[in-house]
């Protein structure tokens, strides 16, 4: 299937590793030009250089710290116009809701949400002018089913869901779709770190915690980053023109709600 991504230009945030890197790589393989942004540019260069030569030539690494407004504005000035925005911000530290104060919440919101909102607002006018655009935000299954001991993430990602749905209503009449993709337990460094933190909290080994997580997933395993990225690449493609205002789960059946 031709995803109609040739000659499209994408900005993928948080593209140094994990889900962001997998999506950026998938887009480049499908023919899109990709600006891959993150704090650790050397990690982007490492996975880019492992791609086939034609795909690697379509990837441009760019440094950006979503927690630093000046860094975000500098990135926007350098990037210019794009057709596709994949919003991806790293998760905050684990902990219960009562463990965090005003500064913790403000830091999490600024780095995970406010910067994404700002970037989308800056890029949307160009998409509207061209009559085509895709804005896809990586959320979390916690939007639908809060994860214990991840209060900051649960709270801020819920705000992102409300923003995304609002933005979809505003931009869809102009040919710009806006969606959220919800990862379940996709095997990344972040998930390994969370398993290790939960293991310490529960007095168990990381392997025991991971086994308990797997037991709750009908697919019987953690997902692979490429499996998640394949869905994301479709959602930002020309083939997904009638999907907007949606939250799409990629979780192996983990979320049990209807």
The 8 nearest C-alpha neighbors of each residue, nearest first, counted from 0:
[[1, 2, 3, 238, 233, 29, 237, 236],
 [0, 2, 3, 4, 238, 29, 237, 5],
 [3, 1, 236, 4, 238, 237, 0, 233],
 [4, 2, 237, 1, 5, 236, 238, 7],
 [3, 5, 7, 31, 2, 30, 236, 6],
 [4, 6, 30, 31, 7, 3, 29, 32],
 [5, 7, 31, 4, 8, 32, 30, 3],
 [8, 6, 31, 4, 5, 82, 32, 9],
 [9, 7, 32, 81, 82, 31, 33, 83],
 [10, 8, 83, 33, 81, 84, 82, 34],
 [9, 11, 34, 84, 33, 35, 83, 85],
 [12, 10, 85, 35, 14, 23, 36, 84],
 [13, 11, 36, 87, 14, 86, 37, 85],
 [12, 14, 37, 19, 87, 88, 15, 36],
 [15, 13, 19, 20, 12, 35, 36, 16],
 [14, 16, 43, 42, 20, 37, 13, 39],
 [17, 15, 20, 14, 19, 18, 42, 13],
 [18, 16, 187, 20, 19, 21, 224, 188],
 [17, 19, 21, 20, 224, 22, 16, 228],
 [20, 18, 14, 22, 13, 21, 17, 16],
 [19, 21, 14, 16, 23, 22, 15, 18],
 [20, 22, 18, 24, 19, 23, 228, 225],
 [23, 21, 228, 25, 19, 24, 20, 26],
 [24, 22, 20, 26, 25, 21, 11, 19],
 [23, 25, 27, 21, 22, 26, 20, 28],
 [26, 24, 22, 28, 23, 27, 21, 29],
 [25, 27, 29, 23, 28, 31, 24, 22],
 [26, 28, 31, 54, 24, 30, 29, 25],
 [27, 29, 25, 54, 26, 30, 24, 31],
 [30, 28, 26, 27, 31, 25, 4, 5],
 [29, 31, 5, 27, 28, 4, 26, 32],
 [32, 30, 27, 7, 5, 4, 26, 6],
 [33, 31, 57, 8, 9, 27, 58, 7],
 [34, 32, 9, 58, 35, 10, 8, 57],
 [33, 35, 59, 10, 60, 58, 9, 36],
 [34, 36, 60, 11, 14, 33, 59, 61],
 [37, 35, 61, 12, 62, 14, 63, 60],
 [38, 36, 13, 63, 62, 39, 14, 15],
 [37, 39, 63, 62, 64, 40, 36, 15],
 [40, 38, 41, 37, 42, 15, 62, 43],
 [39, 41, 43, 42, 62, 38, 60, 37],
 [40, 42, 44, 43, 39, 45, 15, 60],
 [41, 43, 45, 15, 44, 40, 39, 46],
 [44, 42, 15, 40, 45, 41, 46, 47],
 [43, 45, 47, 41, 42, 46, 48, 40],
 [44, 46, 42, 43, 48, 47, 41, 49],
 [47, 45, 49, 48, 43, 44, 42, 50],
 [48, 46, 44, 55, 49, 50, 45, 43],
 [47, 49, 45, 46, 50, 44, 55, 52],
 [48, 50, 46, 47, 45, 51, 55, 52],
 [51, 49, 55, 47, 48, 54, 52, 46],
 [50, 52, 54, 53, 55, 49, 48, 28],
 [53, 51, 55, 54, 56, 50, 48, 49],
 [52, 54, 56, 55, 51, 57, 50, 28],
 [53, 55, 27, 28, 57, 56, 51, 52],
 [56, 54, 52, 47, 50, 57, 58, 53],
 [55, 57, 53, 54, 58, 52, 59, 47],
 [56, 58, 32, 55, 54, 33, 27, 59],
 [59, 57, 33, 55, 56, 34, 32, 60],
 [58, 60, 34, 35, 33, 61, 57, 56],
 [61, 59, 35, 36, 34, 40, 43, 58],
 [62, 60, 36, 35, 40, 59, 63, 37],
 [61, 63, 37, 38, 36, 40, 60, 39],
 [64, 62, 37, 38, 70, 36, 71, 65],
 [63, 65, 38, 66, 67, 70, 37, 71],
 [66, 64, 110, 67, 114, 71, 63, 68],
 [65, 67, 110, 64, 109, 68, 114, 106],
 [66, 68, 70, 65, 64, 69, 71, 110],
 [69, 67, 71, 70, 72, 66, 65, 114],
 [70, 68, 72, 71, 67, 73, 74, 64],
 [69, 71, 73, 67, 68, 72, 63, 64],
 [72, 70, 68, 74, 73, 69, 63, 65],
 [73, 71, 75, 69, 74, 70, 68, 76],
 [72, 74, 70, 76, 71, 75, 69, 77],
 [73, 75, 71, 77, 72, 76, 78, 70],
 [76, 74, 72, 78, 77, 73, 79, 71],
 [77, 75, 73, 74, 78, 79, 72, 71],
 [76, 78, 74, 75, 79, 73, 72, 61],
 [79, 77, 75, 76, 74, 80, 34, 81],
 [78, 80, 77, 76, 75, 81, 122, 74],
 [79, 81, 125, 78, 122, 82, 126, 8],
 [82, 80, 8, 9, 83, 10, 79, 122],
 [81, 83, 132, 8, 9, 7, 126, 133],
 [84, 82, 9, 133, 81, 132, 134, 10],
 [85, 83, 134, 10, 9, 86, 11, 133],
 [84, 86, 11, 135, 136, 134, 12, 10],
 [87, 85, 136, 12, 137, 84, 135, 115],
 [86, 88, 12, 13, 137, 136, 85, 19],
 [89, 87, 111, 13, 90, 86, 12, 110],
 [90, 88, 91, 87, 13, 111, 110, 189],
 [89, 91, 152, 88, 92, 111, 189, 107],
 [92, 90, 152, 107, 151, 93, 89, 149],
 [93, 91, 94, 90, 149, 151, 152, 193],
 [94, 92, 149, 148, 91, 150, 95, 151],
 [93, 95, 148, 149, 150, 98, 96, 92],
 [96, 94, 148, 150, 98, 97, 149, 93],
 [97, 95, 150, 98, 99, 94, 151, 148],
 [98, 96, 95, 99, 100, 94, 150, 148],
 [97, 99, 96, 95, 94, 100, 150, 103],
 [100, 98, 97, 103, 96, 104, 101, 95],
 [99, 101, 103, 102, 104, 98, 97, 105],
 [100, 102, 104, 103, 105, 99, 106, 107],
 [103, 101, 105, 104, 100, 106, 99, 107],
 [104, 102, 106, 100, 101, 105, 99, 107],
 [103, 105, 107, 101, 102, 106, 108, 100],
 [104, 106, 102, 108, 107, 103, 109, 101],
 [107, 105, 109, 103, 104, 108, 102, 110],
 [108, 106, 104, 110, 105, 109, 111, 103],
 [107, 109, 112, 105, 111, 106, 110, 155],
 [110, 108, 113, 106, 107, 112, 111, 105],
 [111, 109, 66, 65, 107, 108, 112, 114],
 [110, 112, 88, 108, 109, 107, 113, 114],
 [111, 113, 108, 115, 114, 109, 110, 116],
 [112, 114, 109, 116, 115, 108, 117, 111],
 [115, 113, 117, 116, 112, 65, 110, 109],
 [114, 116, 118, 112, 117, 113, 119, 86],
 [117, 115, 113, 119, 114, 118, 120, 112],
 [116, 118, 114, 120, 115, 119, 113, 121],
 [119, 117, 121, 115, 120, 116, 114, 122],
 [118, 120, 122, 116, 121, 117, 123, 115],
 [121, 119, 117, 123, 118, 122, 116, 124],
 [120, 122, 118, 119, 123, 117, 124, 75],
 [121, 123, 119, 120, 124, 125, 118, 80],
 [122, 124, 126, 120, 125, 119, 121, 127],
 [125, 123, 127, 126, 122, 128, 121, 120],
 [124, 126, 128, 127, 123, 122, 80, 129],
 [127, 125, 132, 123, 129, 128, 124, 131],
 [128, 126, 130, 124, 125, 129, 173, 123],
 [127, 129, 125, 126, 130, 124, 131, 173],
 [130, 128, 126, 127, 131, 125, 132, 174],
 [129, 131, 127, 174, 128, 173, 126, 132],
 [132, 130, 174, 175, 126, 129, 127, 82],
 [133, 131, 175, 82, 126, 83, 176, 174],
 [132, 134, 83, 176, 235, 175, 177, 84],
 [135, 133, 177, 84, 83, 85, 176, 178],
 [136, 134, 85, 178, 179, 177, 86, 84],
 [137, 135, 86, 179, 85, 138, 87, 180],
 [138, 136, 180, 87, 179, 86, 181, 135],
 [139, 137, 181, 180, 136, 179, 156, 182],
 [140, 138, 181, 141, 182, 142, 183, 137],
 [139, 141, 181, 142, 183, 143, 182, 144],
 [142, 140, 145, 144, 139, 143, 146, 153],
 [143, 141, 140, 157, 144, 139, 156, 145],
 [144, 142, 141, 140, 145, 254, 256, 139],
 [143, 145, 141, 142, 140, 146, 254, 256],
 [146, 144, 141, 153, 142, 143, 147, 140],
 [145, 147, 141, 149, 144, 148, 153, 150],
 [148, 146, 149, 145, 150, 95, 94, 153],
 [147, 149, 94, 95, 93, 150, 146, 96],
 [150, 148, 93, 94, 152, 147, 146, 151],
 [149, 151, 96, 153, 95, 152, 148, 154],
 [152, 150, 154, 153, 149, 155, 91, 104],
 [151, 153, 155, 154, 150, 149, 156, 91],
 [154, 152, 150, 151, 141, 156, 145, 155],
 [155, 153, 157, 151, 152, 156, 150, 158],
 [156, 154, 158, 157, 152, 153, 108, 151],
 [155, 157, 159, 158, 153, 154, 152, 142],
 [156, 158, 160, 155, 142, 154, 159, 153],
 [157, 159, 155, 161, 156, 160, 162, 154],
 [160, 158, 156, 162, 157, 161, 163, 112],
 [161, 159, 157, 163, 158, 162, 164, 156],
 [162, 160, 158, 164, 159, 163, 165, 157],
 [161, 163, 159, 165, 160, 164, 166, 158],
 [164, 162, 166, 160, 165, 161, 159, 167],
 [163, 165, 244, 167, 161, 166, 162, 160],
 [166, 164, 162, 168, 163, 167, 161, 169],
 [165, 167, 163, 169, 168, 164, 170, 162],
 [168, 166, 177, 244, 164, 170, 169, 165],
 [167, 169, 166, 165, 170, 171, 164, 244],
 [168, 170, 166, 167, 171, 165, 172, 173],
 [171, 169, 167, 175, 173, 172, 168, 166],
 [170, 172, 175, 173, 174, 176, 167, 168],
 [173, 171, 170, 174, 169, 175, 168, 167],
 [174, 172, 171, 170, 127, 130, 175, 131],
 [175, 173, 131, 130, 171, 172, 132, 176],
 [176, 174, 132, 171, 131, 170, 133, 173],
 [175, 177, 243, 133, 171, 134, 167, 132],
 [178, 176, 134, 167, 243, 244, 135, 133],
 [179, 177, 135, 245, 244, 243, 246, 136],
 [180, 178, 246, 136, 135, 137, 138, 245],
 [179, 181, 247, 137, 246, 138, 248, 136],
 [180, 182, 139, 248, 138, 140, 247, 249],
 [183, 181, 249, 139, 250, 140, 248, 185],
 [182, 184, 250, 140, 185, 249, 181, 253],
 [183, 185, 221, 222, 186, 250, 182, 190],
 [184, 186, 222, 221, 223, 183, 187, 224],
 [185, 187, 221, 223, 222, 190, 184, 224],
 [188, 186, 189, 190, 17, 185, 191, 224],
 [187, 189, 191, 190, 192, 17, 186, 16],
 [190, 188, 192, 187, 191, 193, 17, 90],
 [191, 189, 193, 187, 192, 188, 186, 194],
 [190, 192, 188, 194, 189, 193, 195, 187],
 [193, 191, 195, 189, 190, 194, 188, 196],
 [194, 192, 196, 190, 195, 191, 197, 189],
 [193, 195, 191, 197, 192, 196, 205, 198],
 [194, 196, 198, 205, 192, 193, 197, 191],
 [197, 195, 193, 199, 198, 194, 192, 200],
 [198, 196, 200, 194, 199, 195, 201, 193],
 [199, 197, 203, 195, 205, 201, 204, 196],
 [198, 200, 202, 196, 197, 201, 195, 203],
 [199, 201, 197, 198, 202, 196, 203, 195],
 [202, 200, 198, 203, 199, 197, 204, 196],
 [203, 201, 199, 200, 198, 204, 197, 205],
 [204, 202, 198, 201, 207, 199, 205, 208],
 [203, 205, 207, 198, 206, 208, 202, 199],
 [206, 204, 195, 208, 198, 207, 194, 209],
 [205, 207, 209, 204, 208, 210, 194, 203],
 [208, 206, 210, 204, 205, 209, 211, 203],
 [207, 209, 205, 211, 210, 206, 198, 194],
 [210, 208, 212, 206, 211, 207, 205, 213],
 [209, 211, 207, 213, 212, 208, 206, 214],
 [210, 212, 214, 208, 209, 213, 207, 215],
 [213, 211, 209, 215, 214, 210, 208, 216],
 [212, 214, 210, 220, 216, 215, 211, 219],
 [213, 215, 211, 212, 216, 210, 219, 217],
 [216, 214, 212, 213, 253, 217, 211, 219],
 [217, 215, 253, 213, 219, 218, 214, 252],
 [216, 218, 219, 252, 251, 253, 215, 214],
 [219, 217, 251, 216, 220, 252, 221, 253],
 [220, 218, 217, 216, 213, 214, 221, 215],
 [221, 219, 213, 218, 222, 216, 251, 214],
 [220, 222, 184, 185, 186, 213, 223, 219],
 [223, 221, 185, 186, 184, 220, 224, 226],
 [222, 224, 226, 225, 185, 186, 221, 227],
 [225, 223, 227, 226, 18, 21, 228, 185],
 [226, 224, 228, 227, 223, 21, 229, 22],
 [227, 225, 223, 229, 224, 228, 222, 230],
 [226, 228, 224, 225, 229, 230, 249, 231],
 [227, 229, 22, 225, 231, 230, 226, 21],
 [228, 230, 232, 226, 231, 227, 225, 233],
 [231, 229, 233, 228, 232, 227, 234, 226],
 [230, 232, 228, 234, 233, 229, 227, 235],
 [233, 231, 229, 235, 234, 230, 228, 26],
 [232, 234, 236, 230, 231, 235, 229, 239],
 [233, 235, 231, 239, 232, 236, 230, 242],
 [236, 234, 133, 232, 233, 231, 239, 83],
 [237, 235, 233, 238, 2, 234, 239, 4],
 [236, 238, 3, 239, 2, 240, 4, 235],
 [237, 239, 236, 240, 2, 233, 3, 234],
 [240, 238, 234, 237, 242, 241, 236, 233],
 [239, 241, 238, 242, 237, 176, 236, 243],
 [242, 240, 239, 243, 176, 238, 171, 237],
 [243, 241, 239, 240, 245, 176, 244, 234],
 [244, 242, 176, 177, 245, 178, 241, 167],
 [243, 245, 167, 164, 178, 177, 163, 246],
 [246, 244, 178, 243, 247, 179, 242, 164],
 [245, 247, 179, 180, 178, 248, 181, 244],
 [246, 248, 180, 181, 245, 179, 249, 178],
 [249, 247, 181, 250, 180, 182, 246, 140],
 [250, 248, 182, 181, 183, 227, 251, 247],
 [249, 251, 183, 252, 253, 182, 248, 184],
 [250, 252, 218, 253, 216, 217, 249, 222],
 [253, 251, 250, 217, 254, 216, 218, 255],
 [252, 254, 216, 250, 251, 255, 217, 215],
 [255, 253, 252, 256, 144, 250, 140, 143],
 [254, 256, 253, 257, 252, 144, 216, 143],
 [257, 255, 254, 143, 144, 253, 252, 140],
 [256, 255, 254, 143, 252, 144, 253, 248]]
